[in-house]
């Protein structure tokens, strides 16, 4: 069984991937630099966790499969995207990014 920190990391990463999966159908988020930054962050964290097989045990395998499936379905075009806030296209309040907020939640859940 993975330790609590690994379980929390996988659960939080599952949430990050859920946000990415949801927001890829959003016409503004899907082409935003913040979306690509969040996808890259998720790939990096998943790669780090998956290098340690003991971190992924029976109860976490289904979730891990979902994470892997979502990440593999996303474009890997790091550095691409439009900075929607700077372009004036994003209507979210200053300091709010739907996809990047998932990174903050991951970091809080794993600290």
N, C-alpha and C positions, 0 to 999 in steps of 0.2 A: 504494500500500500504506500502511495506517495505521502510525503510529509505535508503538513498543513500549508506550508508556503507554496509548494507546487500545486496543490489543489486550488488554493486561492488564485494563483497565477493563471491556471487553466480556466477557471470559472470566469475570471475577469477578461481573459482573452476571448472567451466565447462571447461575452457581451460586446467587446470591441468588434468582433467579426459580425455579430448580429446587426450592429449599427452600420457597418460597411455594407452589408448585404441589403439593408433597408435603403440606405442613402444612395446606392448606385442607381436607383430608379428616379432620384431627384434630379431634375435637369440642371440645377445649379451646383449641387454638391458633387455630382458624378464627374464633373470636369474641373473641379477646384483643386488647387495645389494642396489644400488641407486634407482632402480625401486621399491623395496619393501619399502624403506624409504619414497619415494614419495607417494606410495599408502597408507601407514599408516598416513602420514601427511594429505592427502585428506580425509580419513575416520574421523580423529579427527576433522578437520575443519567442515566437513559436519554434524557430530554428534552435534557439538556445535551450529551450525546455526539451525538445524532442531528441537532443543529443544525449540526454540522460534517460535511458529506458525505464529506470526505476521510478521516474516522475510520472509515467503513464501506466497505470495499472488497470485492471478489469473495469472498475466502476467509471473510470475516466476515458476509456477507449471510444465510446460512442461520441462523447463530446469532442474528443481529439479528432475523430474522423470528420465531424462537422466543421471544425476549425480548418482542418486541412483542405476540405472540399471548397469552402468559401475562399480561402486564400488562393487556391490554385485557379479559381474562376475569375479572379480580379486581374486587371491589367497590371503589369509590372513596370509601367513607365514612370519610374522614379524621376523626380525633377520636372515632370510634366504638369500641366494643369494651369489654370488661370487663377490668379490671386483675386478671388471674387470680391473681397472686401475692398481692396485697393482699386479694383475696376468699377466699384460702385454698384455691382450687381447683387451682392448679398444683402438681404434685408434683416438679418439677425442683428440684435443689439451689439454695440461695441463690446469686444471681449468674449463673444459667444460664437462658438463654432460647433455645430452638431457633431461632426466627425471627430474633431480634435478633443472634444469634451470626453470622449471615450478613453483617450490616452490618460487624461487626468484621473479618471475613475480607476483605471488599471493601476496607476502609480499609487493611488491612495490605498487600494485594496491589497497591494503587495508590499507596502512599506512596513 
